[in-house]
Structures are given as C-alpha cells and as structure tokens.
Amino acid sequence: MARKKASAESFETMMARLSEIAGLMESRDIDIEKAMALYEEGFELIGRLRAVLDAAEEKVKLLGPDGKLADLDGGEGGR
C-alpha cells in the first residue's frame, strides 16, 4: 500500500514540475539555452508520466467485473 501512495506522490510531483516548466517557458525573459533545457526536461517528464498512465490503464483493463485482477489467459482470479 505504501508503494502505491509513493507512486501517486511521484506522479503528482512530476505533474507539478511539468506545470512549473510550462510557466517558466511562457516567460518573455527566458534565454534560448534555458528554454531548450526546460523543453528537454518537460519532454522527459511527459514520457515518464505517460508510462505511469499506461501502466494504470493496463491494470484497469485487467480488472474483472468483480473487481479482481483477471489472469493473463483470460481466467479470473486474484494475484
């Protein structure tokens, strides 16, 4: 359970940083080198965030109607 909470906090932290990066990039007084570094950091964050969301989506797809995880072969059962 602690692992799930840590993962959620990590996701929230990454989202907050991405939002911060977007705000910094909208600044009129940012130089090109700083803008490129922020762009690269943001691009990396988006990839990591997408991976977290994709993993969550796959887990949801495996949930059966009873809320238990389905076996990979299509049978139902908890893990």
mmCIF file of the N, C-alpha and C atoms, coordinates in Angstrom:
data_MODEL
# 
_entry.id   MODEL 
# 
loop_
_atom_site.group_PDB 
_atom_site.id 
_atom_site.type_symbol 
_atom_site.label_atom_id 
_atom_site.label_alt_id 
_atom_site.label_comp_id 
_atom_site.label_asym_id 
_atom_site.label_entity_id 
_atom_site.label_seq_id 
_atom_site.pdbx_PDB_ins_code 
_atom_site.Cartn_x 
_atom_site.Cartn_y 
_atom_site.Cartn_z 
_atom_site.occupancy 
_atom_site.B_iso_or_equiv 
_atom_site.pdbx_formal_charge 
_atom_site.auth_seq_id 
_atom_site.auth_comp_id 
_atom_site.auth_asym_id 
_atom_site.auth_atom_id 
_atom_site.pdbx_PDB_model_num 
ATOM 1   N N  . MET A 1 1  ? 0.819   -1.184  0.000   1.00 0.00 ? 1  MET A N  1 
ATOM 2   C CA . MET A 1 1  ? 0.000   0.000   0.000   1.00 0.00 ? 1  MET A CA 1 
ATOM 3   C C  . MET A 1 1  ? 0.865   1.251   0.000   1.00 0.00 ? 1  MET A C  1 
ATOM 4   N N  . ALA A 1 2  ? 1.960   1.242   0.742   1.00 0.00 ? 2  ALA A N  1 
ATOM 5   C CA . ALA A 1 2  ? 2.857   2.390   0.784   1.00 0.00 ? 2  ALA A CA 1 
ATOM 6   C C  . ALA A 1 2  ? 3.459   2.647   -0.590  1.00 0.00 ? 2  ALA A C  1 
ATOM 7   N N  . ARG A 1 3  ? 3.712   1.587   -1.350  1.00 0.00 ? 3  ARG A N  1 
ATOM 8   C CA . ARG A 1 3  ? 4.272   1.737   -2.684  1.00 0.00 ? 3  ARG A CA 1 
ATOM 9   C C  . ARG A 1 3  ? 3.309   2.480   -3.598  1.00 0.00 ? 3  ARG A C  1 
ATOM 10  N N  . LYS A 1 4  ? 2.018   2.168   -3.517  1.00 0.00 ? 4  LYS A N  1 
ATOM 11  C CA . LYS A 1 4  ? 1.022   2.848   -4.336  1.00 0.00 ? 4  LYS A CA 1 
ATOM 12  C C  . LYS A 1 4  ? 0.959   4.323   -3.990  1.00 0.00 ? 4  LYS A C  1 
ATOM 13  N N  . LYS A 1 5  ? 1.032   4.653   -2.694  1.00 0.00 ? 5  LYS A N  1 
ATOM 14  C CA . LYS A 1 5  ? 0.981   6.040   -2.269  1.00 0.00 ? 5  LYS A CA 1 
ATOM 15  C C  . LYS A 1 5  ? 2.214   6.788   -2.767  1.00 0.00 ? 5  LYS A C  1 
ATOM 16  N N  . ALA A 1 6  ? 3.379   6.174   -2.661  1.00 0.00 ? 6  ALA A N  1 
ATOM 17  C CA . ALA A 1 6  ? 4.608   6.803   -3.130  1.00 0.00 ? 6  ALA A CA 1 
ATOM 18  C C  . ALA A 1 6  ? 4.537   7.051   -4.625  1.00 0.00 ? 6  ALA A C  1 
ATOM 19  N N  . SER A 1 7  ? 3.987   6.099   -5.368  1.00 0.00 ? 7  SER A N  1 
ATOM 20  C CA . SER A 1 7  ? 3.843   6.250   -6.806  1.00 0.00 ? 7  SER A CA 1 
ATOM 21  C C  . SER A 1 7  ? 2.923   7.414   -7.144  1.00 0.00 ? 7  SER A C  1 
ATOM 22  N N  . ALA A 1 8  ? 1.821   7.541   -6.414  1.00 0.00 ? 8  ALA A N  1 
ATOM 23  C CA . ALA A 1 8  ? 0.889   8.639   -6.649  1.00 0.00 ? 8  ALA A CA 1 
ATOM 24  C C  . ALA A 1 8  ? 1.546   9.975   -6.330  1.00 0.00 ? 8  ALA A C  1 
ATOM 25  N N  . GLU A 1 9  ? 2.307   10.035  -5.252  1.00 0.00 ? 9  GLU A N  1 
ATOM 26  C CA . GLU A 1 9  ? 3.007   11.269  -4.908  1.00 0.00 ? 9  GLU A CA 1 
ATOM 27  C C  . GLU A 1 9  ? 4.035   11.612  -5.976  1.00 0.00 ? 9  GLU A C  1 
ATOM 28  N N  . SER A 1 10 ? 4.713   10.621  -6.472  1.00 0.00 ? 10 SER A N  1 
ATOM 29  C CA . SER A 1 10 ? 5.693   10.835  -7.519  1.00 0.00 ? 10 SER A CA 1 
ATOM 30  C C  . SER A 1 10 ? 5.015   11.385  -8.774  1.00 0.00 ? 10 SER A C  1 
ATOM 31  N N  . PHE A 1 11 ? 3.857   10.832  -9.111  1.00 0.00 ? 11 PHE A N  1 
ATOM 32  C CA . PHE A 1 11 ? 3.107   11.314  -10.268 1.00 0.00 ? 11 PHE A CA 1 
ATOM 33  C C  . PHE A 1 11 ? 2.717   12.772  -10.059 1.00 0.00 ? 11 PHE A C  1 
ATOM 34  N N  . GLU A 1 12 ? 2.205   13.072  -8.871  1.00 0.00 ? 12 GLU A N  1 
ATOM 35  C CA . GLU A 1 12 ? 1.802   14.449  -8.568  1.00 0.00 ? 12 GLU A CA 1 
ATOM 36  C C  . GLU A 1 12 ? 2.996   15.397  -8.606  1.00 0.00 ? 12 GLU A C  1 
ATOM 37  N N  . THR A 1 13 ? 4.128   14.945  -8.108  1.00 0.00 ? 13 THR A N  1 
ATOM 38  C CA . THR A 1 13 ? 5.336   15.772  -8.130  1.00 0.00 ? 13 THR A CA 1 
ATOM 39  C C  . THR A 1 13 ? 5.764   16.055  -9.561  1.00 0.00 ? 13 THR A C  1 
ATOM 40  N N  . MET A 1 14 ? 5.723   15.022  -10.398 1.00 0.00 ? 14 MET A N  1 
ATOM 41  C CA . MET A 1 14 ? 6.089   15.209  -11.804 1.00 0.00 ? 14 MET A CA 1 
ATOM 42  C C  . MET A 1 14 ? 5.123   16.158  -12.502 1.00 0.00 ? 14 MET A C  1 
ATOM 43  N N  . MET A 1 15 ? 3.838   16.034  -12.209 1.00 0.00 ? 15 MET A N  1 
ATOM 44  C CA . MET A 1 15 ? 2.851   16.937  -12.811 1.00 0.00 ? 15 MET A CA 1 
ATOM 45  C C  . MET A 1 15 ? 3.090   18.381  -12.373 1.00 0.00 ? 15 MET A C  1 
ATOM 46  N N  . ALA A 1 16 ? 3.411   18.565  -11.102 1.00 0.00 ? 16 ALA A N  1 
ATOM 47  C CA . ALA A 1 16 ? 3.682   19.913  -10.596 1.00 0.00 ? 16 ALA A CA 1 
ATOM 48  C C  . ALA A 1 16 ? 4.902   20.512  -11.290 1.00 0.00 ? 16 ALA A C  1 
ATOM 49  N N  . ARG A 1 17 ? 5.943   19.708  -11.461 1.00 0.00 ? 17 ARG A N  1 
ATOM 50  C CA . ARG A 1 17 ? 7.148   20.206  -12.139 1.00 0.00 ? 17 ARG A CA 1 
ATOM 51  C C  . ARG A 1 17 ? 6.843   20.530  -13.595 1.00 0.00 ? 17 ARG A C  1 
ATOM 52  N N  . LEU A 1 18 ? 6.057   19.713  -14.260 1.00 0.00 ? 18 LEU A N  1 
ATOM 53  C CA . LEU A 1 18 ? 5.696   19.977  -15.650 1.00 0.00 ? 18 LEU A CA 1 
ATOM 54  C C  . LEU A 1 18 ? 4.927   21.287  -15.763 1.00 0.00 ? 18 LEU A C  1 
ATOM 55  N N  . SER A 1 19 ? 4.044   21.529  -14.834 1.00 0.00 ? 19 SER A N  1 
ATOM 56  C CA . SER A 1 19 ? 3.298   22.785  -14.808 1.00 0.00 ? 19 SER A CA 1 
ATOM 57  C C  . SER A 1 19 ? 4.239   23.968  -14.577 1.00 0.00 ? 19 SER A C  1 
ATOM 58  N N  . GLU A 1 20 ? 5.195   23.773  -13.687 1.00 0.00 ? 20 GLU A N  1 
ATOM 59  C CA . GLU A 1 20 ? 6.183   24.822  -13.417 1.00 0.00 ? 20 GLU A CA 1 
ATOM 60  C C  . GLU A 1 20 ? 7.002   25.122  -14.674 1.00 0.00 ? 20 GLU A C  1 
ATOM 61  N N  . ILE A 1 21 ? 7.415   24.079  -15.374 1.00 0.00 ? 21 ILE A N  1 
ATOM 62  C CA . ILE A 1 21 ? 8.185   24.241  -16.609 1.00 0.00 ? 21 ILE A CA 1 
ATOM 63  C C  . ILE A 1 21 ? 7.380   25.022  -17.639 1.00 0.00 ? 21 ILE A C  1 
ATOM 64  N N  . ALA A 1 22 ? 6.110   24.681  -17.784 1.00 0.00 ? 22 ALA A N  1 
ATOM 65  C CA . ALA A 1 22 ? 5.258   25.391  -18.743 1.00 0.00 ? 22 ALA A CA 1 
ATOM 66  C C  . ALA A 1 22 ? 5.199   26.875  -18.400 1.00 0.00 ? 22 ALA A C  1 
ATOM 67  N N  . GLY A 1 23 ? 5.062   27.190  -17.129 1.00 0.00 ? 23 GLY A N  1 
ATOM 68  C CA . GLY A 1 23 ? 5.031   28.589  -16.713 1.00 0.00 ? 23 GLY A CA 1 
ATOM 69  C C  . GLY A 1 23 ? 6.332   29.309  -17.004 1.00 0.00 ? 23 GLY A C  1 
ATOM 70  N N  . LEU A 1 24 ? 7.446   28.651  -16.731 1.00 0.00 ? 24 LEU A N  1 
ATOM 71  C CA . LEU A 1 24 ? 8.750   29.258  -16.993 1.00 0.00 ? 24 LEU A CA 1 
ATOM 72  C C  . LEU A 1 24 ? 8.963   29.502  -18.483 1.00 0.00 ? 24 LEU A C  1 
ATOM 73  N N  . MET A 1 25 ? 8.496   28.567  -19.310 1.00 0.00 ? 25 MET A N  1 
ATOM 74  C CA . MET A 1 25 ? 8.688   28.716  -20.754 1.00 0.00 ? 25 MET A CA 1 
ATOM 75  C C  . MET A 1 25 ? 7.827   29.829  -21.341 1.00 0.00 ? 25 MET A C  1 
ATOM 76  N N  . GLU A 1 26 ? 6.768   30.197  -20.646 1.00 0.00 ? 26 GLU A N  1 
ATOM 77  C CA . GLU A 1 26 ? 5.925   31.298  -21.116 1.00 0.00 ? 26 GLU A CA 1 
ATOM 78  C C  . GLU A 1 26 ? 6.518   32.664  -20.780 1.00 0.00 ? 26 GLU A C  1 
ATOM 79  N N  . SER A 1 27 ? 7.563   32.668  -19.977 1.00 0.00 ? 27 SER A N  1 
ATOM 80  C CA . SER A 1 27 ? 8.207   33.916  -19.579 1.00 0.00 ? 27 SER A CA 1 
ATOM 81  C C  . SER A 1 27 ? 8.854   34.585  -20.791 1.00 0.00 ? 27 SER A C  1 
ATOM 82  N N  . ARG A 1 28 ? 8.718   35.892  -20.879 1.00 0.00 ? 28 ARG A N  1 
ATOM 83  C CA . ARG A 1 28 ? 9.298   36.633  -22.005 1.00 0.00 ? 28 ARG A CA 1 
ATOM 84  C C  . ARG A 1 28 ? 10.804  36.817  -21.872 1.00 0.00 ? 28 ARG A C  1 
ATOM 85  N N  . ASP A 1 29 ? 11.327  36.720  -20.667 1.00 0.00 ? 29 ASP A N  1 
ATOM 86  C CA . ASP A 1 29 ? 12.753  36.998  -20.470 1.00 0.00 ? 29 ASP A CA 1 
ATOM 87  C C  . ASP A 1 29 ? 13.611  35.736  -20.347 1.00 0.00 ? 29 ASP A C  1 
ATOM 88  N N  . ILE A 1 30 ? 13.143  34.622  -20.875 1.00 0.00 ? 30 ILE A N  1 
ATOM 89  C CA . ILE A 1 30 ? 13.911  33.374  -20.822 1.00 0.00 ? 30 ILE A CA 1 
ATOM 90  C C  . ILE A 1 30 ? 14.853  33.310  -22.030 1.00 0.00 ? 30 ILE A C  1 
ATOM 91  N N  . ASP A 1 31 ? 16.107  32.912  -21.782 1.00 0.00 ? 31 ASP A N  1 
ATOM 92  C CA . ASP A 1 31 ? 17.038  32.797  -22.906 1.00 0.00 ? 31 ASP A CA 1 
ATOM 93  C C  . ASP A 1 31 ? 16.865  31.436  -23.584 1.00 0.00 ? 31 ASP A C  1 
ATOM 94  N N  . ILE A 1 32 ? 17.386  31.330  -24.776 1.00 0.00 ? 32 ILE A N  1 
ATOM 95  C CA . ILE A 1 32 ? 17.159  30.144  -25.607 1.00 0.00 ? 32 ILE A CA 1 
ATOM 96  C C  . ILE A 1 32 ? 17.755  28.879  -24.980 1.00 0.00 ? 32 ILE A C  1 
ATOM 97  N N  . GLU A 1 33 ? 18.919  29.001  -24.349 1.00 0.00 ? 33 GLU A N  1 
ATOM 98  C CA . GLU A 1 33 ? 19.539  27.825  -23.730 1.00 0.00 ? 33 GLU A CA 1 
ATOM 99  C C  . GLU A 1 33 ? 18.677  27.289  -22.594 1.00 0.00 ? 33 GLU A C  1 
ATOM 100 N N  . LYS A 1 34 ? 18.166  28.194  -21.768 1.00 0.00 ? 34 LYS A N  1 
ATOM 101 C CA . LYS A 1 34 ? 17.299  27.795  -20.655 1.00 0.00 ? 34 LYS A CA 1 
ATOM 102 C C  . LYS A 1 34 ? 16.000  27.189  -21.196 1.00 0.00 ? 34 LYS A C  1 
ATOM 103 N N  . ALA A 1 35 ? 15.458  27.802  -22.245 1.00 0.00 ? 35 ALA A N  1 
ATOM 104 C CA . ALA A 1 35 ? 14.223  27.291  -22.843 1.00 0.00 ? 35 ALA A CA 1 
ATOM 105 C C  . ALA A 1 35 ? 14.421  25.873  -23.382 1.00 0.00 ? 35 ALA A C  1 
ATOM 106 N N  . MET A 1 36 ? 15.549  25.637  -24.034 1.00 0.00 ? 36 MET A N  1 
ATOM 107 C CA . MET A 1 36 ? 15.818  24.300  -24.577 1.00 0.00 ? 36 MET A CA 1 
ATOM 108 C C  . MET A 1 36 ? 15.997  23.273  -23.459 1.00 0.00 ? 36 MET A C  1 
ATOM 109 N N  . ALA A 1 37 ? 16.685  23.660  -22.387 1.00 0.00 ? 37 ALA A N  1 
ATOM 110 C CA . ALA A 1 37 ? 16.871  22.745  -21.259 1.00 0.00 ? 37 ALA A CA 1 
ATOM 111 C C  . ALA A 1 37 ? 15.526  22.410  -20.618 1.00 0.00 ? 37 ALA A C  1 
ATOM 112 N N  . LEU A 1 38 ? 14.675  23.410  -20.467 1.00 0.00 ? 38 LEU A N  1 
ATOM 113 C CA . LEU A 1 38 ? 13.346  23.175  -19.894 1.00 0.00 ? 38 LEU A CA 1 
ATOM 114 C C  . LEU A 1 38 ? 12.499  22.307  -20.819 1.00 0.00 ? 38 LEU A C  1 
ATOM 115 N N  . TYR A 1 39 ? 12.601  22.542  -22.124 1.00 0.00 ? 39 TYR A N  1 
ATOM 116 C CA . TYR A 1 39 ? 11.860  21.741  -23.096 1.00 0.00 ? 39 TYR A CA 1 
ATOM 117 C C  . TYR A 1 39 ? 12.263  20.269  -22.981 1.00 0.00 ? 39 TYR A C  1 
ATOM 118 N N  . GLU A 1 40 ? 13.566  20.020  -22.914 1.00 0.00 ? 40 GLU A N  1 
ATOM 119 C CA . GLU A 1 40 ? 14.055  18.646  -22.799 1.00 0.00 ? 40 GLU A CA 1 
ATOM 120 C C  . GLU A 1 40 ? 13.573  17.996  -21.505 1.00 0.00 ? 40 GLU A C  1 
ATOM 121 N N  . GLU A 1 41 ? 13.634  18.743  -20.409 1.00 0.00 ? 41 GLU A N  1 
ATOM 122 C CA . GLU A 1 41 ? 13.164  18.205  -19.130 1.00 0.00 ? 41 GLU A CA 1 
ATOM 123 C C  . GLU A 1 41 ? 11.664  17.905  -19.192 1.00 0.00 ? 41 GLU A C  1 
ATOM 124 N N  . GLY A 1 42 ? 10.912  18.819  -19.776 1.00 0.00 ? 42 GLY A N  1 
ATOM 125 C CA . GLY A 1 42 ? 9.470   18.618  -19.909 1.00 0.00 ? 42 GLY A CA 1 
ATOM 126 C C  . GLY A 1 42 ? 9.141   17.415  -20.778 1.00 0.00 ? 42 GLY A C  1 
ATOM 127 N N  . PHE A 1 43 ? 9.873   17.268  -21.869 1.00 0.00 ? 43 PHE A N  1 
ATOM 128 C CA . PHE A 1 43 ? 9.654   16.140  -22.773 1.00 0.00 ? 43 PHE A CA 1 
ATOM 129 C C  . PHE A 1 43 ? 9.913   14.821  -22.052 1.00 0.00 ? 43 PHE A C  1 
ATOM 130 N N  . GLU A 1 44 ? 10.986  14.777  -21.245 1.00 0.00 ? 44 GLU A N  1 
ATOM 131 C CA . GLU A 1 44 ? 11.294  13.571  -20.466 1.00 0.00 ? 44 GLU A CA 1 
ATOM 132 C C  . GLU A 1 44 ? 10.195  13.295  -19.436 1.00 0.00 ? 44 GLU A C  1 
ATOM 133 N N  . LEU A 1 45 ? 9.732   14.337  -18.762 1.00 0.00 ? 45 LEU A N  1 
ATOM 134 C CA . LEU A 1 45 ? 8.659   14.174  -17.778 1.00 0.00 ? 45 LEU A CA 1 
ATOM 135 C C  . LEU A 1 45 ? 7.390   13.635  -18.425 1.00 0.00 ? 45 LEU A C  1 
ATOM 136 N N  . ILE A 1 46 ? 7.060   14.140  -19.592 1.00 0.00 ? 46 ILE A N  1 
ATOM 137 C CA . ILE A 1 46 ? 5.862   13.670  -20.295 1.00 0.00 ? 46 ILE A CA 1 
ATOM 138 C C  . ILE A 1 46 ? 5.974   12.173  -20.575 1.00 0.00 ? 46 ILE A C  1 
ATOM 139 N N  . GLY A 1 47 ? 7.141   11.721  -20.988 1.00 0.00 ? 47 GLY A N  1 
ATOM 140 C CA . GLY A 1 47 ? 7.345   10.292  -21.230 1.00 0.00 ? 47 GLY A CA 1 
ATOM 141 C C  . GLY A 1 47 ? 7.158   9.461   -19.976 1.00 0.00 ? 47 GLY A C  1 
ATOM 142 N N  . ARG A 1 48 ? 7.704   9.940   -18.864 1.00 0.00 ? 48 ARG A N  1 
ATOM 143 C CA . ARG A 1 48 ? 7.555   9.215   -17.597 1.00 0.00 ? 48 ARG A CA 1 
ATOM 144 C C  . ARG A 1 48 ? 6.109   9.223   -17.124 1.00 0.00 ? 48 ARG A C  1 
ATOM 145 N N  . LEU A 1 49 ? 5.442   10.353  -17.268 1.00 0.00 ? 49 LEU A N  1 
ATOM 146 C CA . LEU A 1 49 ? 4.029   10.435  -16.874 1.00 0.00 ? 49 LEU A CA 1 
ATOM 147 C C  . LEU A 1 49 ? 3.170   9.516   -17.735 1.00 0.00 ? 49 LEU A C  1 
ATOM 148 N N  . ARG A 1 50 ? 3.454   9.492   -19.024 1.00 0.00 ? 50 ARG A N  1 
ATOM 149 C CA . ARG A 1 50 ? 2.704   8.620   -19.932 1.00 0.00 ? 50 ARG A CA 1 
ATOM 150 C C  . ARG A 1 50 ? 2.890   7.158   -19.551 1.00 0.00 ? 50 ARG A C  1 
ATOM 151 N N  . ALA A 1 51 ? 4.100   6.778   -19.148 1.00 0.00 ? 51 ALA A N  1 
ATOM 152 C CA . ALA A 1 51 ? 4.361   5.393   -18.737 1.00 0.00 ? 51 ALA A CA 1 
ATOM 153 C C  . ALA A 1 51 ? 3.541   5.030   -17.500 1.00 0.00 ? 51 ALA A C  1 
ATOM 154 N N  . VAL A 1 52 ? 3.448   5.950   -16.551 1.00 0.00 ? 52 VAL A N  1 
ATOM 155 C CA . VAL A 1 52 ? 2.638   5.702   -15.348 1.00 0.00 ? 52 VAL A CA 1 
ATOM 156 C C  . VAL A 1 52 ? 1.172   5.533   -15.730 1.00 0.00 ? 52 VAL A C  1 
ATOM 157 N N  . LEU A 1 53 ? 0.686   6.412   -16.595 1.00 0.00 ? 53 LEU A N  1 
ATOM 158 C CA . LEU A 1 53 ? -0.718  6.331   -17.016 1.00 0.00 ? 53 LEU A CA 1 
ATOM 159 C C  . LEU A 1 53 ? -0.993  5.061   -17.817 1.00 0.00 ? 53 LEU A C  1 
ATOM 160 N N  . ASP A 1 54 ? -0.056  4.685   -18.687 1.00 0.00 ? 54 ASP A N  1 
ATOM 161 C CA . ASP A 1 54 ? -0.227  3.456   -19.466 1.00 0.00 ? 54 ASP A CA 1 
ATOM 162 C C  . ASP A 1 54 ? -0.285  2.231   -18.558 1.00 0.00 ? 54 ASP A C  1 
ATOM 163 N N  . ALA A 1 55 ? 0.568   2.201   -17.537 1.00 0.00 ? 55 ALA A N  1 
ATOM 164 C CA . ALA A 1 55 ? 0.560   1.076   -16.595 1.00 0.00 ? 55 ALA A CA 1 
ATOM 165 C C  . ALA A 1 55 ? -0.763  1.016   -15.841 1.00 0.00 ? 55 ALA A C  1 
ATOM 166 N N  . ALA A 1 56 ? -1.263  2.164   -15.441 1.00 0.00 ? 56 ALA A N  1 
ATOM 167 C CA . ALA A 1 56 ? -2.551  2.200   -14.737 1.00 0.00 ? 56 ALA A CA 1 
ATOM 168 C C  . ALA A 1 56 ? -3.676  1.740   -15.660 1.00 0.00 ? 56 ALA A C  1 
ATOM 169 N N  . GLU A 1 57 ? -3.620  2.156   -16.916 1.00 0.00 ? 57 GLU A N  1 
ATOM 170 C CA . GLU A 1 57 ? -4.650  1.752   -17.876 1.00 0.00 ? 57 GLU A CA 1 
ATOM 171 C C  . GLU A 1 57 ? -4.645  0.238   -18.082 1.00 0.00 ? 57 GLU A C  1 
ATOM 172 N N  . GLU A 1 58 ? -3.463  -0.350  -18.192 1.00 0.00 ? 58 GLU A N  1 
ATOM 173 C CA . GLU A 1 58 ? -3.369  -1.802  -18.366 1.00 0.00 ? 58 GLU A CA 1 
ATOM 174 C C  . GLU A 1 58 ? -3.935  -2.536  -17.160 1.00 0.00 ? 58 GLU A C  1 
ATOM 175 N N  . LYS A 1 59 ? -3.672  -2.028  -15.973 1.00 0.00 ? 59 LYS A N  1 
ATOM 176 C CA . LYS A 1 59 ? -4.196  -2.664  -14.767 1.00 0.00 ? 59 LYS A CA 1 
ATOM 177 C C  . LYS A 1 59 ? -5.717  -2.586  -14.747 1.00 0.00 ? 59 LYS A C  1 
ATOM 178 N N  . VAL A 1 60 ? -6.266  -1.448  -15.133 1.00 0.00 ? 60 VAL A N  1 
ATOM 179 C CA . VAL A 1 60 ? -7.724  -1.296  -15.173 1.00 0.00 ? 60 VAL A CA 1 
ATOM 180 C C  . VAL A 1 60 ? -8.323  -2.264  -16.186 1.00 0.00 ? 60 VAL A C  1 
ATOM 181 N N  . LYS A 1 61 ? -7.656  -2.441  -17.321 1.00 0.00 ? 61 LYS A N  1 
ATOM 182 C CA . LYS A 1 61 ? -8.153  -3.366  -18.341 1.00 0.00 ? 61 LYS A CA 1 
ATOM 183 C C  . LYS A 1 61 ? -8.195  -4.801  -17.825 1.00 0.00 ? 61 LYS A C  1 
ATOM 184 N N  . LEU A 1 62 ? -7.300  -5.134  -16.890 1.00 0.00 ? 62 LEU A N  1 
ATOM 185 C CA . LEU A 1 62 ? -7.243  -6.493  -16.358 1.00 0.00 ? 62 LEU A CA 1 
ATOM 186 C C  . LEU A 1 62 ? -8.249  -6.739  -15.246 1.00 0.00 ? 62 LEU A C  1 
ATOM 187 N N  . LEU A 1 63 ? -8.870  -5.689  -14.743 1.00 0.00 ? 63 LEU A N  1 
ATOM 188 C CA . LEU A 1 63 ? -9.860  -5.868  -13.681 1.00 0.00 ? 63 LEU A CA 1 
ATOM 189 C C  . LEU A 1 63 ? -11.123 -6.509  -14.237 1.00 0.00 ? 63 LEU A C  1 
ATOM 190 N N  . GLY A 1 64 ? -11.572 -7.540  -13.579 1.00 0.00 ? 64 GLY A N  1 
ATOM 191 C CA . GLY A 1 64 ? -12.805 -8.202  -13.981 1.00 0.00 ? 64 GLY A CA 1 
ATOM 192 C C  . GLY A 1 64 ? -14.010 -7.468  -13.427 1.00 0.00 ? 64 GLY A C  1 
ATOM 193 N N  . PRO A 1 65 ? -15.204 -7.919  -13.793 1.00 0.00 ? 65 PRO A N  1 
ATOM 194 C CA . PRO A 1 65 ? -16.431 -7.276  -13.320 1.00 0.00 ? 65 PRO A CA 1 
ATOM 195 C C  . PRO A 1 65 ? -16.580 -7.318  -11.802 1.00 0.00 ? 65 PRO A C  1 
ATOM 196 N N  . ASP A 1 66 ? -15.905 -8.284  -11.165 1.00 0.00 ? 66 ASP A N  1 
ATOM 197 C CA . ASP A 1 66 ? -15.989 -8.386  -9.708  1.00 0.00 ? 66 ASP A CA 1 
ATOM 198 C C  . ASP A 1 66 ? -14.903 -7.568  -9.004  1.00 0.00 ? 66 ASP A C  1 
ATOM 199 N N  . GLY A 1 67 ? -14.088 -6.859  -9.782  1.00 0.00 ? 67 GLY A N  1 
ATOM 200 C CA . GLY A 1 67 ? -13.052 -6.022  -9.201  1.00 0.00 ? 67 GLY A CA 1 
ATOM 201 C C  . GLY A 1 67 ? -11.746 -6.736  -8.930  1.00 0.00 ? 67 GLY A C  1 
ATOM 202 N N  . LYS A 1 68 ? -11.673 -8.031  -9.276  1.00 0.00 ? 68 LYS A N  1 
ATOM 203 C CA . LYS A 1 68 ? -10.439 -8.790  -9.082  1.00 0.00 ? 68 LYS A CA 1 
ATOM 204 C C  . LYS A 1 68 ? -9.639  -8.785  -10.374 1.00 0.00 ? 68 LYS A C  1 
ATOM 205 N N  . LEU A 1 69 ? -8.328  -8.912  -10.224 1.00 0.00 ? 69 LEU A N  1 
ATOM 206 C CA . LEU A 1 69 ? -7.475  -8.961  -11.401 1.00 0.00 ? 69 LEU A CA 1 
ATOM 207 C C  . LEU A 1 69 ? -7.693  -10.268 -12.149 1.00 0.00 ? 69 LEU A C  1 
ATOM 208 N N  . ALA A 1 70 ? -7.850  -10.183 -13.451 1.00 0.00 ? 70 ALA A N  1 
ATOM 209 C CA . ALA A 1 70 ? -8.018  -11.365 -14.287 1.00 0.00 ? 70 ALA A CA 1 
ATOM 210 C C  . ALA A 1 70 ? -6.643  -11.947 -14.597 1.00 0.00 ? 70 ALA A C  1 
ATOM 211 N N  . ASP A 1 71 ? -6.583  -13.271 -14.752 1.00 0.00 ? 71 ASP A N  1 
ATOM 212 C CA . ASP A 1 71 ? -5.349  -13.912 -15.178 1.00 0.00 ? 71 ASP A CA 1 
ATOM 213 C C  . ASP A 1 71 ? -5.062  -13.492 -16.610 1.00 0.00 ? 71 ASP A C  1 
ATOM 214 N N  . LEU A 1 72 ? -3.791  -13.562 -17.008 1.00 0.00 ? 72 LEU A N  1 
ATOM 215 C CA . LEU A 1 72 ? -3.424  -13.173 -18.360 1.00 0.00 ? 72 LEU A CA 1 
ATOM 216 C C  . LEU A 1 72 ? -4.049  -14.070 -19.419 1.00 0.00 ? 72 LEU A C  1 
ATOM 217 N N  . ASP A 1 73 ? -4.392  -15.321 -19.055 1.00 0.00 ? 73 ASP A N  1 
ATOM 218 C CA . ASP A 1 73 ? -5.009  -16.224 -20.026 1.00 0.00 ? 73 ASP A CA 1 
ATOM 219 C C  . ASP A 1 73 ? -6.514  -16.011 -20.145 1.00 0.00 ? 73 ASP A C  1 
ATOM 220 N N  . GLY A 1 74 ? -7.032  -15.007 -19.469 1.00 0.00 ? 74 GLY A N  1 
ATOM 221 C CA . GLY A 1 74 ? -8.455  -14.700 -19.576 1.00 0.00 ? 74 GLY A CA 1 
ATOM 222 C C  . GLY A 1 74 ? -9.274  -15.185 -18.414 1.00 0.00 ? 74 GLY A C  1 
ATOM 223 N N  . GLY A 1 75 ? -8.736  -16.103 -17.604 1.00 0.00 ? 75 GLY A N  1 
ATOM 224 C CA . GLY A 1 75 ? -9.453  -16.564 -16.424 1.00 0.00 ? 75 GLY A CA 1 
ATOM 225 C C  . GLY A 1 75 ? -9.423  -15.495 -15.351 1.00 0.00 ? 75 GLY A C  1 
ATOM 226 N N  . GLU A 1 76 ? -10.298 -15.633 -14.375 1.00 0.00 ? 76 GLU A N  1 
ATOM 227 C CA . GLU A 1 76 ? -10.321 -14.639 -13.313 1.00 0.00 ? 76 GLU A CA 1 
ATOM 228 C C  . GLU A 1 76 ? -9.693  -15.201 -12.058 1.00 0.00 ? 76 GLU A C  1 
ATOM 229 N N  . GLY A 1 77 ? -9.132  -14.322 -11.283 1.00 0.00 ? 77 GLY A N  1 
ATOM 230 C CA . GLY A 1 77 ? -8.533  -14.717 -10.013 1.00 0.00 ? 77 GLY A CA 1 
ATOM 231 C C  . GLY A 1 77 ? -7.659  -13.603 -9.504  1.00 0.00 ? 77 GLY A C  1 
ATOM 232 N N  . GLY A 1 78 ? -7.490  -13.548 -8.236  1.00 0.00 ? 78 GLY A N  1 
ATOM 233 C CA . GLY A 1 78 ? -6.661  -12.501 -7.648  1.00 0.00 ? 78 GLY A CA 1 
ATOM 234 C C  . GLY A 1 78 ? -5.198  -12.848 -7.754  1.00 0.00 ? 78 GLY A C  1 
ATOM 235 N N  . ARG A 1 79 ? -4.350  -11.850 -7.688  1.00 0.00 ? 79 ARG A N  1 
ATOM 236 C CA . ARG A 1 79 ? -2.912  -12.077 -7.716  1.00 0.00 ? 79 ARG A CA 1 
ATOM 237 C C  . ARG A 1 79 ? -2.343  -11.857 -6.367  1.00 0.00 ? 79 ARG A C  1 
# 
